[in-house]
Amino acid sequence: MNPIFSPIGEGWPSFPRRSYGKLDQSEPIAPKGASVAVFCFDVVDADWPGFGDGGLFDLGSVPRLKIDHAKYWQGLFKHNPMVGPDPYDQLPIYRVEITASPGDAWFDLLVAVAETEWVTIELDDSGHFEVDVFGGLLAAAVTASLKDVQRFIPEAAALDAAFSMDSFPDATSSELSGAISAPSFDYLIGFDVGQGAAVGLADANEDVHLYFDLGGGVYRNAPTRPKPLRFCWRVDAAIVLSHWDSDHWSGELTDPQARSRTWIAPRQSITKKHLAFANRILKAGATLLVWGTTPTTLRISLASGRQSIELRRCTGTAALRNGSGIAAIVEDASSGKQWLLTGDAGYHEIGTPPSNPSAIVVPHHGADMGSSSIPPSRPTAYARLLYSFGPGNRHGRKPGVQHPTVGAMNAHRTQSWDHGTWAGNTPGTSVATRDVLATAQHPGTHLDGATIGWTASPTTPFTSLPCAAPGAPIGCTGAVKQA
């Protein structure tokens, strides 16, 4: 197992002095006008011997690679892995978080870096311009000092060739549609996973037949995860991954039963950590169905005949994961109502919005998605917003970046969504009321899971959640207590 996936937070030690990295995310999403922003780079130790001549990821002489990576992935997808070294378990993967403000030495350069671009990052322990380095998804930060960031590096083309989804086959439409089946979806369950997202779609027996994301808090926000964090597997539910950001799949780290399921994921610009995760689940026997650029929508009817789920490829910039992933609209013909599942995509990136939503999972944990992202108007009947965030979540070394944001709250208020006790400039600091359900309260309270129906609030708490597969230990993620 690659130490970055350690379920107890051990991770890789110390920090790499020189690394190759790609921008994994930034907070806020549009950092250019921010008073403070955090730039998060997914990096790998550039001095690792595997990048040398004849190494597992030889950056200079591809014919001398120790492993044929195309055949390696072909074997994994066919559940017939190659015998030999696992290149992804040995990759020294880290995360470097750089918190900066306008006027800081590195701010203008960092704002210009695109998610598709490789950089080199040099760190030391001089004590100047401190940054945080994480050797594991659940590991504590190690302090280092930023010495240099270089763009337009000569190794970029070789790194792109070494770390891409090019060897992943696209799933067919019938494979994608066939992975999802359920008698009906009667409840939408927003699980409390900390600073992450996991939504379960359950039938009248409270059995989850489909997960939309299976995330949890990671890195700086790993402490926001409830313990233990496990999910309900009485039914062999598939998992739709809205996009490849780790807070949308990292619930798997502490739930071994999740690893070997069927995962549906979009073809996107990904990097080392994401490839290592795909390698991890495929080795465990998972089926990974990669949705390419076509078709743009998939509509799947449920067994009841009265409901359907439409999966959509989002229309955002292909180079950016948040807005180019998968969104979903579940529709109930009997009531004429819809549930909207957004992932981290803005409303302007999901296509035509639902006309009569009774449930909306607010994008990106309540981040400010910008003026283009206009929420659907609140209908006159029963309707709920779900905010999934971790108690006391924080982004960067400096205060000021926390979800949910005032911008997100006000955008929904403008469309007549009543946020009740969330008043003024402090969303998330009280138990939400009226139209809002949330998984947490700042500064440090878990509120457990929340459930939403079609035309009225379901009876809670559910009698059978948490749950587990037959013979498995009980201890799934927090009870569902809100409606």
C-alpha positions in Angstrom: 0.0 0.0 0.0 1.3 3.5 -0.9 1.8 5.3 2.5 -0.3 8.2 1.2 -3.4 6.0 1.7 -2.6 5.0 5.3 -5.9 4.7 7.2 -4.1 5.7 10.4 -2.4 8.7 9.0 1.2 7.6 8.9 2.1 8.8 5.3 5.5 9.5 3.7 8.0 11.0 6.1 9.3 14.6 6.2 9.2 16.5 2.9 10.8 16.3 -0.5 13.5 18.9 -1.2 12.7 19.0 -4.9 9.4 17.7 -6.4 7.4 17.6 -9.6 3.9 18.8 -9.0 0.5 19.8 -10.5 -2.0 22.1 -8.9 -4.6 19.9 -7.3 -7.0 22.7 -6.2 -7.1 26.2 -4.9 -9.4 27.9 -2.4 -11.1 30.1 -3.1 -11.9 28.8 -6.6 -11.1 32.1 -8.1 -8.0 33.2 -6.0 -7.0 36.2 -8.1 -9.1 38.7 -6.2 -8.8 37.0 -2.8 -7.3 38.6 0.2 -5.8 35.1 1.1 -5.7 31.9 -0.9 -4.3 28.4 -0.6 -2.7 26.7 -3.6 -2.6 22.9 -3.1 -0.1 20.9 -5.2 -0.1 17.2 -5.7 3.7 16.4 -5.9 6.1 13.5 -6.2 9.7 13.5 -5.0 11.8 14.4 -8.0 14.9 12.7 -6.6 13.1 9.3 -6.4 15.3 6.7 -8.1 12.3 5.5 -10.1 12.6 8.6 -12.3 16.2 7.6 -13.3 17.4 5.5 -16.2 15.5 2.3 -16.5 13.3 3.2 -13.6 9.7 2.5 -13.1 8.9 6.0 -14.5 12.0 6.7 -16.5 11.6 10.3 -17.6 14.5 10.4 -20.0 14.5 7.1 -21.9 11.1 5.5 -22.2 12.3 2.3 -24.0 14.2 1.4 -20.8 11.2 1.5 -18.5 11.2 -1.5 -16.1 7.4 -1.9 -16.7 5.1 -1.5 -19.7 2.5 0.8 -18.3 0.0 0.3 -21.0 0.0 -3.5 -20.4 0.0 -2.9 -16.7 -3.3 -1.0 -16.9 -4.8 -3.3 -19.4 -4.2 -6.2 -17.0 -5.7 -4.3 -14.1 -8.9 -3.4 -16.0 -9.3 -7.0 -17.1 -8.7 -8.2 -13.5 -5.6 -10.0 -14.7 -2.8 -7.8 -13.2 0.8 -8.2 -14.4 3.2 -10.0 -12.1 6.0 -7.7 -11.1 6.6 -4.5 -9.2 3.7 -2.2 -8.4 4.9 1.2 -9.6 2.2 3.1 -7.8 2.7 1.7 -4.4 6.3 3.0 -4.5 5.6 6.5 -5.7 6.5 9.0 -2.9 3.5 11.3 -3.3 2.9 14.4 -1.1 0.7 17.4 -1.0 2.3 20.9 -0.7 -0.1 23.6 0.5 1.0 27.2 -0.1 -1.0 29.9 1.6 -0.4 33.4 0.1 -1.9 36.8 -0.2 -1.5 39.6 -2.8 1.9 41.1 -2.4 3.5 37.9 -1.1 6.5 36.8 -3.1 4.8 33.9 -4.8 1.2 35.0 -5.2 1.2 36.3 -8.8 3.1 33.2 -10.0 0.8 30.8 -8.2 -2.4 32.4 -9.6 -1.1 31.9 -13.1 -0.5 28.1 -12.7 -3.1 26.0 -14.5 -4.2 22.5 -13.3 -2.7 20.9 -16.4 0.7 22.4 -15.9 3.7 20.8 -14.3 6.0 22.8 -12.0 9.0 22.0 -9.9 8.9 23.0 -6.2 11.9 23.3 -4.1 11.7 23.3 -0.3 14.1 23.6 2.6 14.1 24.3 6.3 15.3 27.8 6.3 12.3 29.2 8.1 11.4 31.6 5.3 7.9 31.6 3.8 6.6 28.5 5.6 4.3 26.0 3.8 2.6 22.8 4.9 3.5 19.4 3.5 1.3 16.3 3.9 2.8 12.8 3.4 -0.6 11.1 3.5 -4.3 11.9 3.0 -4.9 11.5 6.7 -1.5 12.6 7.9 -0.6 15.7 9.9 1.2 18.5 8.3 5.0 18.9 8.3 6.3 22.5 8.1 8.8 23.3 5.3 10.0 26.6 3.7 9.3 27.5 0.0 12.6 28.1 -1.8 11.5 28.2 -5.4 8.7 27.4 -7.9 9.5 26.9 -11.5 7.1 26.8 -14.4 7.5 25.5 -18.0 9.8 22.7 -16.9 11.7 20.5 -19.5 10.3 17.3 -17.9 6.7 18.3 -18.5 6.1 16.2 -21.6 7.7 13.1 -20.1 5.7 13.6 -16.9 2.5 13.9 -18.9 3.3 10.7 -20.7 4.0 8.9 -17.4 0.9 10.1 -15.5 -2.2 10.2 -17.6 -5.4 8.3 -18.1 -4.5 7.4 -21.7 -4.2 3.7 -20.9 -7.7 3.6 -19.3 -10.4 2.2 -21.6 -13.7 4.1 -22.0 -16.7 2.2 -20.8 -19.6 1.7 -23.2 -23.0 3.4 -22.6 -24.5 0.0 -21.8 -21.8 -0.7 -19.3 -22.4 2.6 -17.6 -26.2 2.2 -17.5 -26.0 -1.4 -16.5 -24.0 -0.6 -13.4 -27.0 1.3 -11.8 -30.1 -0.6 -10.7 -32.6 -0.1 -7.9 -36.3 -0.7 -7.3 -36.8 2.9 -6.4 -35.1 5.9 -4.8 -37.2 7.0 -1.9 -34.6 8.8 0.2 -31.7 11.0 -0.5 -29.2 10.7 2.4 -26.4 13.2 2.9 -23.8 11.3 5.0 -21.7 13.1 7.6 -18.2 12.5 6.3 -16.5 15.7 7.5 -15.1 18.1 4.9 -16.1 16.0 1.9 -19.2 14.6 0.2 -21.0 11.3 0.1 -24.7 11.0 -0.9 -26.6 7.7 -0.7 -29.8 7.0 -2.7 -31.9 4.6 -0.8 -35.1 2.6 -1.3 -38.1 2.4 1.1 -36.2 -0.3 3.1 -33.4 2.2 3.8 -31.0 0.2 1.6 -28.6 2.4 -0.3 -28.5 1.3 -4.0 -26.2 4.0 -5.3 -23.6 6.4 -3.9 -22.9 9.7 -5.5 -19.4 10.3 -4.2 -17.8 8.5 -1.3 -15.6 11.1 0.3 -14.3 12.3 3.6 -12.1 15.0 5.1 -8.5 14.8 4.0 -5.2 16.6 4.7 -5.7 19.7 6.9 -9.3 18.7 7.2 -8.7 15.0 8.1 -9.7 15.7 11.7 -13.2 16.6 10.5 -13.9 13.0 9.6 -16.1 11.0 12.0 -14.6 7.9 13.4 -15.1 5.2 12.3 -16.1 6.3 8.8 -17.8 3.4 7.0 -20.8 3.1 4.8 -23.8 0.8 4.2 -23.3 -2.2 2.0 -26.4 -4.4 2.6 -26.8 -3.9 -1.2 -23.8 -4.0 -3.6 -24.2 -0.4 -4.5 -22.2 1.3 -7.3 -20.4 4.6 -6.7 -20.6 7.5 -9.1 -17.6 9.7 -8.7 -18.5 13.2 -9.6 -14.9 14.1 -10.2 -11.4 12.9 -9.0 -10.8 15.3 -6.1 -9.8 13.2 -3.1 -12.4 14.6 -0.7 -15.0 12.9 -2.9 -13.5 9.3 -2.8 -11.4 9.1 0.3 -14.1 7.6 2.4 -12.8 4.3 0.9 -9.6 4.6 3.0 -11.3 3.5 6.2 -13.9 1.3 4.7 -12.4 -1.9 3.1 -15.8 -2.9 1.9 -15.9 0.0 -0.5 -12.7 -0.9 -2.3 -14.0 -3.6 -4.6 -17.2 -2.0 -5.8 -18.2 -0.7 -9.2 -16.9 2.9 -9.6 -18.1 5.2 -12.4 -15.7 8.0 -12.9 -15.2 10.7 -15.6 -12.2 10.9 -17.9 -10.4 14.1 -16.7 -7.0 15.6 -16.3 -5.6 13.7 -13.3 -2.2 13.1 -11.8 -0.2 10.8 -9.6 -2.4 10.5 -6.6 -5.5 9.8 -8.7 -3.7 7.1 -10.7 -2.5 5.6 -7.5 -6.1 5.5 -6.2 -7.3 3.9 -9.4 -4.5 1.3 -9.1 -5.5 0.7 -5.4 -9.2 -0.1 -6.1 -8.5 -2.1 -9.3 -6.0 -4.3 -7.4 -8.7 -5.0 -4.9 -11.1 -6.3 -7.6 -13.1 -3.1 -8.3 -14.7 -2.5 -11.6 -13.7 1.0 -12.8 -16.0 2.4 -15.6 -14.5 5.4 -17.2 -16.9 7.8 -18.8 -15.3 9.5 -21.7 -16.6 12.6 -23.5 -19.5 10.8 -25.1 -22.4 10.5 -24.5 -23.0 13.7 -22.7 -26.0 12.3 -20.8 -27.2 8.9 -19.6 -30.9 8.4 -18.6 -31.5 5.2 -16.6 -35.0 4.1 -15.6 -35.5 2.4 -12.2 -37.4 -0.9 -11.7 -40.4 0.9 -10.3 -41.0 2.6 -13.6 -41.9 5.9 -12.0 -38.4 7.2 -11.4 -35.2 7.7 -13.4 -31.7 9.1 -12.9 -30.0 11.2 -15.5 -26.2 11.4 -15.3 -24.7 14.4 -17.1 -21.2 15.3 -18.1 -20.7 18.8 -16.8 -19.8 21.5 -19.3 -17.0 23.3 -17.5 -13.5 23.7 -18.8 -12.1 20.3 -19.5 -8.8 21.1 -17.8 -10.5 21.8 -14.5 -11.9 18.9 -12.6 -14.6 20.6 -10.5 -16.7 21.7 -13.5 -16.0 18.9 -16.0 -17.2 15.9 -14.0 -20.5 14.2 -13.5 -23.7 15.7 -12.1 -27.0 13.8 -11.6 -30.7 14.6 -11.6 -33.1 12.0 -10.1 -36.7 12.5 -11.2 -39.9 11.1 -9.7 -42.7 11.1 -12.2 -45.5 10.6 -9.6 -44.7 13.9 -7.9 -43.1 15.8 -10.7 -40.1 16.5 -8.4 -36.3 16.2 -8.8 -33.2 15.8 -6.8 -30.1 17.6 -8.0 -26.6 16.3 -7.2 -23.9 18.7 -8.2 -20.5 17.5 -6.8 -18.2 20.5 -7.0 -19.7 21.8 -10.3 -21.3 25.2 -10.4 -25.0 25.4 -11.4 -23.9 27.0 -14.8 -21.9 23.8 -15.6 -24.7 21.2 -15.2 -26.9 22.1 -18.1 -30.6 22.8 -17.8 -31.5 23.0 -14.1 -34.4 21.0 -12.6 -37.7 22.8 -12.7 -39.2 21.6 -9.5 -36.4 20.4 -7.1 -37.2 19.0 -3.7 -33.5 18.4 -2.9 -30.3 20.2 -4.0 -26.9 19.2 -2.8 -25.1 22.6 -2.7 -22.0 22.7 -4.9 -18.5 22.3 -3.4 -19.6 22.2 0.3 -21.0 25.8 0.1 -18.0 27.4 -1.7 -18.6 30.7 -3.6 -19.0 29.5 -7.1 -19.1 32.9 -8.7 -21.7 35.1 -10.2 -22.3 32.7 -13.2 -23.5 30.0 -10.8 -27.2 30.8 -10.3 -29.1 28.3 -8.1 -32.5 27.0 -9.2 -35.4 29.0 -7.7 -37.0 27.5 -4.7 -40.4 25.9 -5.5 -43.5 26.7 -3.5 -43.8 23.2 -2.0 -41.4 21.1 0.2 -37.8 21.6 -0.8 -34.4 21.3 1.0 -30.8 22.4 0.4 -28.1 20.0 1.7 -24.7 21.5 2.8 -22.0 18.9 3.3 -19.0 20.2 5.2 -16.8 19.4 8.1 -17.0 21.1 11.5 -14.3 23.7 11.8 -13.0 23.1 8.3 -10.1 25.3 7.2 -8.2 25.9 4.0 -4.7 27.2 4.3 -2.5 28.5 7.2 -4.2 31.8 7.6 -7.8 32.2 8.7 -10.5 33.4 6.3 -11.2 30.5 3.9 -13.9 28.2 5.3 -17.0 26.4 4.0 -19.9 27.3 3.7 -19.3 30.8 2.5 -21.4 33.9 2.7 -21.3 34.1 -1.1 -22.9 30.7 -1.5 -25.6 31.4 1.1 -26.5 34.7 -0.4 -26.7 33.2 -3.9 -29.3 30.8 -2.7 -31.1 33.4 -0.6 -31.5 35.5 -3.8 -33.5 32.5 -5.3 -35.8 32.4 -2.2 -34.1 29.6 -0.3 -34.7 30.3 3.4 -31.6 29.7 5.5 -33.4 30.2 8.8 -30.9 30.6 11.7 -28.0 31.2 9.3 -28.0 34.9 9.5 -25.6 37.7 8.6 -22.1 36.6 7.8 -21.8 33.4 9.8 -23.2 30.5 7.9 -22.7 27.1 9.6 -22.3 28.4 13.1 -25.8 27.3 14.2 -28.0 24.3 13.5 -29.6 25.1 10.2 -33.4 25.4 10.0 -36.2 26.1 7.4 -34.9 25.0 4.0 -31.4 24.0 5.0 -29.9 20.7 6.2 -26.2 20.5 7.1 -23.9 17.8 8.3 -22.0 20.0 10.7 -21.9 23.1 12.9 -18.9 25.3 13.5 -16.6 25.3 15.3 -16.6 21.6 16.1 -19.9 19.7 16.1 -21.0 16.8 13.9 -24.7 16.8 13.2 -24.7 13.3 11.6 -26.5 12.5 8.4 -29.5 14.1 6.9 -32.3 12.6 4.7 -34.6 14.2 2.2 -37.8 12.8 0.6 -39.8 13.7 -2.4 -42.8 15.7 -1.0 -42.2 15.7 2.7 -39.6 15.2 5.4 -39.0 11.5 6.1 -39.4 10.1 9.6 -36.0 10.0 11.3 -33.8 8.6 12.7 -33.8 5.7 10.3 -34.0 2.4 12.1 -31.4 0.5 10.1 -28.6 3.0 9.6 -25.7 2.7 10.5 -25.5 -0.7 9.0 -23.1 -3.2 7.5 -23.1 -6.2 5.1 -23.9 -9.5 6.7 -21.0 -10.7 8.8 -19.2 -7.4 8.7 -18.6 -5.3 11.8 -21.2 -2.6 12.7 -19.9 0.9 12.7 -20.9 2.8 9.6 -20.7 6.6 9.4 -22.9 8.6 11.7 -26.6 7.8 12.2 -29.1 9.6 10.0 -30.8 12.0 12.4 -32.0 15.0 10.4 -34.8 15.5 7.9 
